[in-house]
Amino acid sequence: MANEAHRVLEQVDGPESFLEFVDALVADRMASRGDASTAPSHGDGSAAWENTTIESFLEAAAAWARDSQFGQTQGLKTANPWRVFATFLYCGKIYE
């Protein structure tokens, strides 16, 4: 499921595809909480989610935004704003 969320992220270019990404990210999180045996785990059942509380998720997303200048240092300088915000949310999941 994590690969699905990332795959959908790569296709975000407007409001409809952004919502598809959000749906994929929600499904990814639900899967990580359900059957941790099907995905990589960090030993706490989080299945590849570095940030499992809303506080840590938002802190990580904000840290990514600050560190990368909202993705400008990672090739998102000219990206569609919907894609940048989707990346912000995805980084809430993975950024340490």
VODODO-768078 format. One record per atom (N, C-alpha, C, CB): residue in three letters; atom name; x, y, z. Coordinates in nm, 4 decimals. Glycine has a CB too. Layout:
BEGIN
+------+------+----------+----------+----------+
! resn ! name !       c1 !       c2 !       c3 !
+------+------+----------+----------+----------+
!  ala !   CA !        X !        Y !        Z !
...
+------+------+----------+----------+----------+
! end
This chain:
BEGIN
+------+------+----------+----------+----------+
! resn ! name !       c1 !       c2 !       c3 !
+------+------+----------+----------+----------+
!  met !    N !   0.0824 !  -0.1199 !   0.0000 !
!  met !   CA !   0.0000 !   0.0000 !   0.0000 !
!  met !    C !   0.0860 !   0.1250 !   0.0000 !
!  met !   CB !  -0.0933 !   0.0005 !   0.1201 !
!  ala !    N !   0.2017 !   0.1207 !   0.0665 !
!  ala !   CA !   0.2888 !   0.2378 !   0.0684 !
!  ala !    C !   0.3309 !   0.2751 !  -0.0729 !
!  ala !   CB !   0.4124 !   0.2121 !   0.1556 !
!  asn !    N !   0.3606 !   0.1742 !  -0.1537 !
!  asn !   CA !   0.3978 !   0.2029 !  -0.2911 !
!  asn !    C !   0.2820 !   0.2656 !  -0.3671 !
!  asn !   CB !   0.4440 !   0.0761 !  -0.3611 !
!  glu !    N !   0.1588 !   0.2260 !  -0.3335 !
!  glu !   CA !   0.0418 !   0.2845 !  -0.3992 !
!  glu !    C !   0.0322 !   0.4332 !  -0.3665 !
!  glu !   CB !  -0.0876 !   0.2112 !  -0.3561 !
!  ala !    N !   0.0474 !   0.4703 !  -0.2414 !
!  ala !   CA !   0.0413 !   0.6118 !  -0.2036 !
!  ala !    C !   0.1502 !   0.6903 !  -0.2761 !
!  ala !   CB !   0.0560 !   0.6282 !  -0.0502 !
!  his !    N !   0.2687 !   0.6355 !  -0.2830 !
!  his !   CA !   0.3783 !   0.7046 !  -0.3520 !
!  his !    C !   0.3504 !   0.7134 !  -0.5013 !
!  his !   CB !   0.5122 !   0.6326 !  -0.3272 !
!  arg !    N !   0.2953 !   0.6077 !  -0.5593 !
!  arg !   CA !   0.2621 !   0.6079 !  -0.7017 !
!  arg !    C !   0.1582 !   0.7167 !  -0.7314 !
!  arg !   CB !   0.2092 !   0.4688 !  -0.7456 !
!  val !    N !   0.0565 !   0.7254 !  -0.6483 !
!  val !   CA !  -0.0476 !   0.8262 !  -0.6680 !
!  val !    C !   0.0102 !   0.9663 !  -0.6470 !
!  val !   CB !  -0.1664 !   0.8016 !  -0.5717 !
!  leu !    N !   0.1004 !   0.9811 !  -0.5499 !
!  leu !   CA !   0.1671 !   1.1098 !  -0.5271 !
!  leu !    C !   0.2343 !   1.1593 !  -0.6544 !
!  leu !   CB !   0.2707 !   1.0979 !  -0.4141 !
!  glu !    N !   0.2996 !   1.0703 !  -0.7248 !
!  glu !   CA !   0.3715 !   1.1070 !  -0.8468 !
!  glu !    C !   0.2782 !   1.1599 !  -0.9552 !
!  glu !   CB !   0.4483 !   0.9874 !  -0.8996 !
!  gln !    N !   0.1482 !   1.1325 !  -0.9443 !
!  gln !   CA !   0.0525 !   1.1728 !  -1.0473 !
!  gln !    C !  -0.0313 !   1.2944 !  -1.0084 !
!  gln !   CB !  -0.0386 !   1.0579 !  -1.0788 !
!  val !    N !  -0.0085 !   1.3522 !  -0.8905 !
!  val !   CA !  -0.0903 !   1.4652 !  -0.8458 !
!  val !    C !  -0.0624 !   1.5874 !  -0.9329 !
!  val !   CB !  -0.0627 !   1.4976 !  -0.6967 !
!  asp !    N !  -0.1713 !   1.6418 !  -0.9904 !
!  asp !   CA !  -0.1579 !   1.7611 !  -1.0739 !
!  asp !    C !  -0.2783 !   1.8542 !  -1.0616 !
!  asp !   CB !  -0.1391 !   1.7210 !  -1.2188 !
!  gly !    N !  -0.3685 !   1.8254 !  -0.9706 !
!  gly !   CA !  -0.4857 !   1.9098 !  -0.9521 !
!  gly !    C !  -0.5706 !   1.8583 !  -0.8369 !
!  gly !   CB !  -0.5687 !   1.9160 !  -1.0809 !
!  pro !    N !  -0.6860 !   1.9198 !  -0.8146 !
!  pro !   CA !  -0.7669 !   1.8849 !  -0.6982 !
!  pro !    C !  -0.8171 !   1.7402 !  -0.6977 !
!  pro !   CB !  -0.8837 !   1.9771 !  -0.6904 !
!  glu !    N !  -0.8553 !   1.6869 !  -0.8125 !
!  glu !   CA !  -0.9058 !   1.5500 !  -0.8157 !
!  glu !    C !  -0.7971 !   1.4488 !  -0.7835 !
!  glu !   CB !  -0.9656 !   1.5195 !  -0.9515 !
!  ser !    N !  -0.6815 !   1.4643 !  -0.8461 !
!  ser !   CA !  -0.5723 !   1.3706 !  -0.8196 !
!  ser !    C !  -0.5163 !   1.3906 !  -0.6793 !
!  ser !   CB !  -0.4608 !   1.3873 !  -0.9237 !
!  phe !    N !  -0.5258 !   1.5125 !  -0.6252 !
!  phe !   CA !  -0.4849 !   1.5352 !  -0.4863 !
!  phe !    C !  -0.5734 !   1.4535 !  -0.3927 !
!  phe !   CB !  -0.4923 !   1.6862 !  -0.4501 !
!  leu !    N !  -0.7038 !   1.4564 !  -0.4155 !
!  leu !   CA !  -0.7950 !   1.3793 !  -0.3303 !
!  leu !    C !  -0.7739 !   1.2291 !  -0.3465 !
!  leu !   CB !  -0.9401 !   1.4148 !  -0.3625 !
!  glu !    N !  -0.7391 !   1.1842 !  -0.4669 !
!  glu !   CA !  -0.7032 !   1.0433 !  -0.4862 !
!  glu !    C !  -0.5807 !   1.0088 !  -0.4027 !
!  glu !   CB !  -0.6766 !   1.0132 !  -0.6357 !
!  phe !    N !  -0.4840 !   1.1000 !  -0.3992 !
!  phe !   CA !  -0.3652 !   1.0776 !  -0.3173 !
!  phe !    C !  -0.4027 !   1.0698 !  -0.1695 !
!  phe !   CB !  -0.2619 !   1.1892 !  -0.3403 !
!  val !    N !  -0.4858 !   1.1622 !  -0.1232 !
!  val !   CA !  -0.5274 !   1.1607 !   0.0174 !
!  val !    C !  -0.5956 !   1.0282 !   0.0498 !
!  val !   CB !  -0.6224 !   1.2795 !   0.0482 !
!  asp !    N !  -0.6822 !   0.9808 !  -0.0382 !
!  asp !   CA !  -0.7475 !   0.8511 !  -0.0168 !
!  asp !    C !  -0.6443 !   0.7389 !  -0.0076 !
!  asp !   CB !  -0.8475 !   0.8217 !  -0.1305 !
!  ala !    N !  -0.5428 !   0.7418 !  -0.0940 !
!  ala !   CA !  -0.4378 !   0.6394 !  -0.0910 !
!  ala !    C !  -0.3559 !   0.6483 !   0.0369 !
!  ala !   CB !  -0.3460 !   0.6533 !  -0.2127 !
!  leu !    N !  -0.3294 !   0.7695 !   0.0838 !
!  leu !   CA !  -0.2536 !   0.7862 !   0.2076 !
!  leu !    C !  -0.3340 !   0.7363 !   0.3271 !
!  leu !   CB !  -0.2147 !   0.9334 !   0.2275 !
!  val !    N !  -0.4631 !   0.7640 !   0.3284 !
!  val !   CA !  -0.5502 !   0.7131 !   0.4351 !
!  val !    C !  -0.5505 !   0.5605 !   0.4334 !
!  val !   CB !  -0.6949 !   0.7678 !   0.4193 !
!  ala !    N !  -0.5659 !   0.5011 !   0.3158 !
!  ala !   CA !  -0.5652 !   0.3552 !   0.3044 !
!  ala !    C !  -0.4326 !   0.2975 !   0.3516 !
!  ala !   CB !  -0.5925 !   0.3125 !   0.1599 !
!  asp !    N !  -0.3234 !   0.3654 !   0.3188 !
!  asp !   CA !  -0.1909 !   0.3223 !   0.3622 !
!  asp !    C !  -0.1814 !   0.3229 !   0.5147 !
!  asp !   CB !  -0.0822 !   0.4128 !   0.3015 !
!  arg !    N !  -0.2313 !   0.4275 !   0.5754 !
!  arg !   CA !  -0.2272 !   0.4366 !   0.7224 !
!  arg !    C !  -0.3153 !   0.3300 !   0.7855 !
!  arg !   CB !  -0.2718 !   0.5763 !   0.7697 !
!  met !    N !  -0.4340 !   0.3100 !   0.7302 !
!  met !   CA !  -0.5243 !   0.2077 !   0.7836 !
!  met !    C !  -0.4598 !   0.0696 !   0.7736 !
!  met !   CB !  -0.6594 !   0.2095 !   0.7081 !
!  ala !    N !  -0.3960 !   0.0424 !   0.6611 !
!  ala !   CA !  -0.3289 !  -0.0861 !   0.6431 !
!  ala !    C !  -0.2144 !  -0.1021 !   0.7423 !
!  ala !   CB !  -0.2766 !  -0.0996 !   0.4998 !
!  ser !    N !  -0.1448 !   0.0076 !   0.7707 !
!  ser !   CA !  -0.0312 !  -0.0013 !   0.8628 !
!  ser !    C !  -0.0784 !  -0.0302 !   1.0049 !
!  ser !   CB !   0.0507 !   0.1288 !   0.8599 !
!  arg !    N !  -0.1983 !   0.0098 !   1.0377 !
!  arg !   CA !  -0.2536 !  -0.0142 !   1.1712 !
!  arg !    C !  -0.3190 !  -0.1502 !   1.1810 !
!  arg !   CB !  -0.3541 !   0.0935 !   1.2071 !
!  gly !    N !  -0.3586 !  -0.2073 !   1.0662 !
!  gly !   CA !  -0.4319 !  -0.3332 !   1.0671 !
!  gly !    C !  -0.3423 !  -0.4544 !   1.0700 !
!  gly !   CB !  -0.5205 !  -0.3408 !   0.9485 !
!  asp !    N !  -0.2740 !  -0.4798 !   0.9621 !
!  asp !   CA !  -0.1949 !  -0.6014 !   0.9494 !
!  asp !    C !  -0.0495 !  -0.5655 !   0.9283 !
!  asp !   CB !  -0.2461 !  -0.6889 !   0.8340 !
!  ala !    N !   0.0203 !  -0.5451 !   1.0376 !
!  ala !   CA !   0.1608 !  -0.5042 !   1.0311 !
!  ala !    C !   0.2488 !  -0.6131 !   0.9716 !
!  ala !   CB !   0.2114 !  -0.4673 !   1.1697 !
!  ser !    N !   0.1975 !  -0.7357 !   0.9588 !
!  ser !   CA !   0.2789 !  -0.8430 !   0.9038 !
!  ser !    C !   0.2966 !  -0.8302 !   0.7534 !
!  ser !   CB !   0.2173 !  -0.9763 !   0.9367 !
!  thr !    N !   0.2162 !  -0.7456 !   0.6872 !
!  thr !   CA !   0.2256 !  -0.7333 !   0.5419 !
!  thr !    C !   0.3124 !  -0.6170 !   0.4976 !
!  thr !   CB !   0.0887 !  -0.7181 !   0.4832 !
!  ala !    N !   0.3644 !  -0.5393 !   0.5903 !
!  ala !   CA !   0.4459 !  -0.4236 !   0.5545 !
!  ala !    C !   0.5636 !  -0.4138 !   0.6490 !
!  ala !   CB !   0.3628 !  -0.2937 !   0.5577 !
!  pro !    N !   0.6706 !  -0.3453 !   0.6065 !
!  pro !   CA !   0.7841 !  -0.3262 !   0.6960 !
!  pro !    C !   0.7390 !  -0.2600 !   0.8249 !
!  pro !   CB !   0.8931 !  -0.2423 !   0.6284 !
!  ser !    N !   0.7943 !  -0.3025 !   0.9353 !
!  ser !   CA !   0.7518 !  -0.2471 !   1.0638 !
!  ser !    C !   0.8712 !  -0.1918 !   1.1390 !
!  ser !   CB !   0.6802 !  -0.3535 !   1.1483 !
!  his !    N !   0.8433 !  -0.0979 !   1.2261 !
!  his !   CA !   0.9461 !  -0.0399 !   1.3115 !
!  his !    C !   0.9416 !  -0.1009 !   1.4500 !
!  his !   CB !   0.9297 !   0.1113 !   1.3202 !
!  gly !    N !   0.8714 !  -0.2133 !   1.4645 !
!  gly !   CA !   0.8650 !  -0.2809 !   1.5932 !
!  gly !    C !   0.7494 !  -0.2356 !   1.6803 !
!  gly !   CB !   0.9922 !  -0.2603 !   1.6663 !
!  asp !    N !   0.6800 !  -0.1307 !   1.6409 !
!  asp !   CA !   0.5678 !  -0.0819 !   1.7216 !
!  asp !    C !   0.4361 !  -0.0936 !   1.6462 !
!  asp !   CB !   0.5912 !   0.0634 !   1.7629 !
!  gly !    N !   0.4348 !  -0.1700 !   1.5364 !
!  gly !   CA !   0.3139 !  -0.1870 !   1.4583 !
!  gly !    C !   0.2858 !  -0.0735 !   1.3626 !
!  gly !   CB !   0.1992 !  -0.2035 !   1.5485 !
!  ser !    N !   0.3779 !   0.0213 !   1.3490 !
!  ser !   CA !   0.3520 !   0.1390 !   1.2666 !
!  ser !    C !   0.3699 !   0.1136 !   1.1176 !
!  ser !   CB !   0.4421 !   0.2506 !   1.3087 !
!  ala !    N !   0.4275 !   0.0006 !   1.0792 !
!  ala !   CA !   0.4416 !  -0.0399 !   0.9390 !
!  ala !    C !   0.4839 !   0.0746 !   0.8478 !
!  ala !   CB !   0.3118 !  -0.0977 !   0.8893 !
!  ala !    N !   0.6048 !   0.1206 !   0.8657 !
!  ala !   CA !   0.6685 !   0.2202 !   0.7795 !
!  ala !    C !   0.6153 !   0.3621 !   0.7978 !
!  ala !   CB !   0.6515 !   0.1800 !   0.6370 !
!  trp !    N !   0.5369 !   0.3863 !   0.8991 !
!  trp !   CA !   0.4942 !   0.5226 !   0.9320 !
!  trp !    C !   0.5856 !   0.5713 !   1.0432 !
!  trp !   CB !   0.3414 !   0.5285 !   0.9753 !
!  glu !    N !   0.6721 !   0.6651 !   1.0111 !
!  glu !   CA !   0.7627 !   0.7198 !   1.1121 !
!  glu !    C !   0.6874 !   0.7982 !   1.2184 !
!  glu !   CB !   0.8670 !   0.8088 !   1.0466 !
!  asn !    N !   0.5774 !   0.8600 !   1.1799 !
!  asn !   CA !   0.5072 !   0.9538 !   1.2679 !
!  asn !    C !   0.3619 !   0.9095 !   1.2822 !
!  asn !   CB !   0.5154 !   1.0998 !   1.2126 !
!  thr !    N !   0.3302 !   0.8534 !   1.3976 !
!  thr !   CA !   0.2014 !   0.7873 !   1.4144 !
!  thr !    C !   0.1000 !   0.8665 !   1.4960 !
!  thr !   CB !   0.2222 !   0.6554 !   1.4782 !
!  thr !    N !   0.1357 !   0.9857 !   1.5398 !
!  thr !   CA !   0.0384 !   1.0734 !   1.6049 !
!  thr !    C !   0.0222 !   1.1972 !   1.5183 !
!  thr !   CB !   0.0831 !   1.1116 !   1.7506 !
!  ile !    N !  -0.0903 !   1.2640 !   1.5337 !
!  ile !   CA !  -0.1121 !   1.3850 !   1.4530 !
!  ile !    C !  -0.0042 !   1.4888 !   1.4815 !
!  ile !   CB !  -0.2517 !   1.4449 !   1.4810 !
!  glu !    N !   0.0395 !   1.4956 !   1.6085 !
!  glu !   CA !   0.1431 !   1.5929 !   1.6440 !
!  glu !    C !   0.2748 !   1.5625 !   1.5734 !
!  glu !   CB !   0.1644 !   1.5947 !   1.7954 !
!  ser !    N !   0.3168 !   1.4366 !   1.5788 !
!  ser !   CA !   0.4447 !   1.4022 !   1.5151 !
!  ser !    C !   0.4338 !   1.4099 !   1.3628 !
!  ser !   CB !   0.4898 !   1.2611 !   1.5577 !
!  phe !    N !   0.3170 !   1.3756 !   1.3085 !
!  phe !   CA !   0.2946 !   1.3846 !   1.1644 !
!  phe !    C !   0.3087 !   1.5291 !   1.1164 !
!  phe !   CB !   0.1554 !   1.3297 !   1.1283 !
!  leu !    N !   0.2408 !   1.6206 !   1.1852 !
!  leu !   CA !   0.2472 !   1.7620 !   1.1449 !
!  leu !    C !   0.3850 !   1.8221 !   1.1698 !
!  leu !   CB !   0.1417 !   1.8432 !   1.2198 !
!  glu !    N !   0.4489 !   1.7850 !   1.2795 !
!  glu !   CA !   0.5850 !   1.8335 !   1.3058 !
!  glu !    C !   0.6803 !   1.7889 !   1.1964 !
!  glu !   CB !   0.6349 !   1.7838 !   1.4422 !
!  ala !    N !   0.6687 !   1.6623 !   1.1532 !
!  ala !   CA !   0.7562 !   1.6104 !   1.0484 !
!  ala !    C !   0.7298 !   1.6796 !   0.9156 !
!  ala !   CB !   0.7379 !   1.4597 !   1.0334 !
!  ala !    N !   0.6029 !   1.6981 !   0.8815 !
!  ala !   CA !   0.5691 !   1.7659 !   0.7565 !
!  ala !    C !   0.6238 !   1.9084 !   0.7568 !
!  ala !   CB !   0.4166 !   1.7671 !   0.7349 !
!  ala !    N !   0.6070 !   1.9784 !   0.8681 !
!  ala !   CA !   0.6579 !   2.1160 !   0.8788 !
!  ala !    C !   0.8107 !   2.1179 !   0.8738 !
!  ala !   CB !   0.6084 !   2.1820 !   1.0095 !
!  ala !    N !   0.8750 !   2.0206 !   0.9369 !
!  ala !   CA !   1.0217 !   2.0140 !   0.9338 !
!  ala !    C !   1.0704 !   1.9917 !   0.7905 !
!  ala !   CB !   1.0736 !   1.9008 !   1.0266 !
!  trp !    N !   1.0029 !   1.9012 !   0.7181 !
!  trp !   CA !   1.0396 !   1.8801 !   0.5775 !
!  trp !    C !   1.0241 !   2.0102 !   0.4993 !
!  trp !   CB !   0.9525 !   1.7683 !   0.5141 !
!  ala !    N !   0.9125 !   2.0807 !   0.5201 !
!  ala !   CA !   0.8871 !   2.2053 !   0.4471 !
!  ala !    C !   0.9961 !   2.3080 !   0.4756 !
!  ala !   CB !   0.7493 !   2.2628 !   0.4844 !
!  arg !    N !   1.0342 !   2.3194 !   0.6013 !
!  arg !   CA !   1.1406 !   2.4151 !   0.6366 !
!  arg !    C !   1.2753 !   2.3724 !   0.5790 !
!  arg !   CB !   1.1516 !   2.4291 !   0.7893 !
!  asp !    N !   1.3087 !   2.2447 !   0.5970 !
!  asp !   CA !   1.4399 !   2.1952 !   0.5537 !
!  asp !    C !   1.4570 !   2.1988 !   0.4022 !
!  asp !   CB !   1.4607 !   2.0536 !   0.6033 !
!  ser !    N !   1.3495 !   2.1768 !   0.3297 !
!  ser !   CA !   1.3591 !   2.1693 !   0.1833 !
!  ser !    C !   1.3022 !   2.2920 !   0.1129 !
!  ser !   CB !   1.2875 !   2.0462 !   0.1338 !
!  gln !    N !   1.2637 !   2.3915 !   0.1914 !
!  gln !   CA !   1.1985 !   2.5104 !   0.1354 !
!  gln !    C !   1.0772 !   2.4681 !   0.0515 !
!  gln !   CB !   1.2990 !   2.5931 !   0.0489 !
!  phe !    N !   0.9919 !   2.3903 !   0.1162 !
!  phe !   CA !   0.8730 !   2.3334 !   0.0515 !
!  phe !    C !   0.9085 !   2.2588 !  -0.0765 !
!  phe !   CB !   0.7719 !   2.4435 !   0.0204 !
!  gly !    N !   1.0159 !   2.1813 !  -0.0705 !
!  gly !   CA !   1.0543 !   2.0958 !  -0.1819 !
!  gly !    C !   1.1387 !   2.1618 !  -0.2883 !
!  gly !   CB !   0.9347 !   2.0425 !  -0.2445 !
!  gln !    N !   1.1662 !   2.2901 !  -0.2748 !
!  gln !   CA !   1.2449 !   2.3588 !  -0.3775 !
!  gln !    C !   1.3838 !   2.2996 !  -0.3914 !
!  gln !   CB !   1.2556 !   2.5066 !  -0.3454 !
!  thr !    N !   1.4414 !   2.2517 !  -0.2811 !
!  thr !   CA !   1.5754 !   2.1932 !  -0.2886 !
!  thr !    C !   1.5702 !   2.0469 !  -0.3320 !
!  thr !   CB !   1.6458 !   2.2049 !  -0.1535 !
!  gln !    N !   1.4489 !   1.9954 !  -0.3562 !
!  gln !   CA !   1.4325 !   1.8558 !  -0.3974 !
!  gln !    C !   1.3643 !   1.8446 !  -0.5337 !
!  gln !   CB !   1.3518 !   1.7791 !  -0.2928 !
!  gly !    N !   1.3751 !   1.9474 !  -0.6130 !
!  gly !   CA !   1.3224 !   1.9419 !  -0.7482 !
!  gly !    C !   1.1762 !   1.9803 !  -0.7636 !
!  gly !   CB !   1.3408 !   1.8075 !  -0.8003 !
!  leu !    N !   1.1142 !   2.0339 !  -0.6599 !
!  leu !   CA !   0.9738 !   2.0725 !  -0.6693 !
!  leu !    C !   0.9556 !   2.2222 !  -0.6919 !
!  leu !   CB !   0.9008 !   2.0311 !  -0.5440 !
!  lys !    N !   1.0628 !   2.2907 !  -0.7267 !
!  lys !   CA !   1.0568 !   2.4358 !  -0.7425 !
!  lys !    C !   0.9488 !   2.4795 !  -0.8409 !
!  lys !   CB !   1.1910 !   2.4880 !  -0.7881 !
!  thr !    N !   0.9336 !   2.4074 !  -0.9493 !
!  thr !   CA !   0.8344 !   2.4447 !  -1.0502 !
!  thr !    C !   0.7131 !   2.3519 !  -1.0492 !
!  thr !   CB !   0.8980 !   2.4443 !  -1.1880 !
!  ala !    N !   0.7015 !   2.2695 !  -0.9467 !
!  ala !   CA !   0.5916 !   2.1729 !  -0.9406 !
!  ala !    C !   0.4583 !   2.2418 !  -0.9149 !
!  ala !   CB !   0.6181 !   2.0692 !  -0.8318 !
!  asn !    N !   0.3547 !   2.1757 !  -0.9588 !
!  asn !   CA !   0.2180 !   2.2185 !  -0.9337 !
!  asn !    C !   0.1965 !   2.2294 !  -0.7816 !
!  asn !   CB !   0.1157 !   2.1189 !  -0.9983 !
!  pro !    N !   0.1289 !   2.3332 !  -0.7345 !
!  pro !   CA !   0.1073 !   2.3489 !  -0.5894 !
!  pro !    C !   0.0325 !   2.2314 !  -0.5256 !
!  pro !   CB !   0.0303 !   2.4764 !  -0.5632 !
!  trp !    N !  -0.0553 !   2.1657 !  -0.6018 !
!  trp !   CA !  -0.1249 !   2.0485 !  -0.5482 !
!  trp !    C !  -0.0238 !   1.9368 !  -0.5195 !
!  trp !   CB !  -0.2343 !   1.9992 !  -0.6476 !
!  arg !    N !   0.0738 !   1.9229 !  -0.6079 !
!  arg !   CA !   0.1774 !   1.8201 !  -0.5898 !
!  arg !    C !   0.2659 !   1.8542 !  -0.4699 !
!  arg !   CB !   0.2637 !   1.8064 !  -0.7180 !
!  val !    N !   0.2974 !   1.9816 !  -0.4534 !
!  val !   CA !   0.3805 !   2.0232 !  -0.3406 !
!  val !    C !   0.3082 !   1.9935 !  -0.2091 !
!  val !   CB !   0.4154 !   2.1740 !  -0.3507 !
!  phe !    N !   0.1800 !   2.0251 !  -0.2009 !
!  phe !   CA !   0.1077 !   1.9991 !  -0.0766 !
!  phe !    C !   0.0903 !   1.8495 !  -0.0529 !
!  phe !   CB !  -0.0287 !   2.0679 !  -0.0791 !
!  ala !    N !   0.0696 !   1.7716 !  -0.1579 !
!  ala !   CA !   0.0632 !   1.6264 !  -0.1425 !
!  ala !    C !   0.1964 !   1.5736 !  -0.0891 !
!  ala !   CB !   0.0280 !   1.5586 !  -0.2773 !
!  thr !    N !   0.3061 !   1.6271 !  -0.1386 !
!  thr !   CA !   0.4382 !   1.5863 !  -0.0900 !
!  thr !    C !   0.4548 !   1.6249 !   0.0565 !
!  thr !   CB !   0.5500 !   1.6505 !  -0.1753 !
!  phe !    N !   0.4064 !   1.7415 !   0.0938 !
!  phe !   CA !   0.4059 !   1.7851 !   0.2344 !
!  phe !    C !   0.3379 !   1.6795 !   0.3210 !
!  phe !   CB !   0.3338 !   1.9224 !   0.2499 !
!  leu !    N !   0.2212 !   1.6340 !   0.2794 !
!  leu !   CA !   0.1497 !   1.5326 !   0.3569 !
!  leu !    C !   0.2258 !   1.4004 !   0.3586 !
!  leu !   CB !   0.0092 !   1.5115 !   0.3000 !
!  tyr !    N !   0.2786 !   1.3595 !   0.2447 !
!  tyr !   CA !   0.3539 !   1.2339 !   0.2389 !
!  tyr !    C !   0.4748 !   1.2395 !   0.3315 !
!  tyr !   CB !   0.3989 !   1.2042 !   0.0946 !
!  cys !    N !   0.5390 !   1.3535 !   0.3359 !
!  cys !   CA !   0.6563 !   1.3668 !   0.4225 !
!  cys !    C !   0.6188 !   1.3650 !   0.5699 !
!  cys !   CB !   0.7308 !   1.4949 !   0.3903 !
!  gly !    N !   0.4943 !   1.3999 !   0.6025 !
!  gly !   CA !   0.4484 !   1.3822 !   0.7386 !
!  gly !    C !   0.4552 !   1.2367 !   0.7813 !
!  gly !   CB !   0.3077 !   1.4341 !   0.7532 !
!  lys !    N !   0.4384 !   1.1484 !   0.6868 !
!  lys !   CA !   0.4464 !   1.0051 !   0.7126 !
!  lys !    C !   0.5911 !   0.9593 !   0.7324 !
!  lys !   CB !   0.3824 !   0.9275 !   0.5979 !
!  ile !    N !   0.6826 !   1.0083 !   0.6505 !
!  ile !   CA !   0.8153 !   0.9476 !   0.6424 !
!  ile !    C !   0.9301 !   1.0288 !   0.6995 !
!  ile !   CB !   0.8451 !   0.9186 !   0.5034 !
!  tyr !    N !   0.9125 !   1.1584 !   0.7150 !
!  tyr !   CA !   1.0256 !   1.2445 !   0.7517 !
!  tyr !    C !   1.0603 !   1.2277 !   0.9000 !
!  tyr !   CB !   0.9932 !   1.3929 !   0.7209 !
!  glu !    N !   1.1874 !   1.2175 !   0.9282 !
!  glu !   CA !   1.2324 !   1.2025 !   1.0668 !
!  glu !    C !   1.2915 !   1.3310 !   1.1191 !
!  glu !   CB !   1.3344 !   1.0905 !   1.0783 !
+------+------+----------+----------+----------+
! end
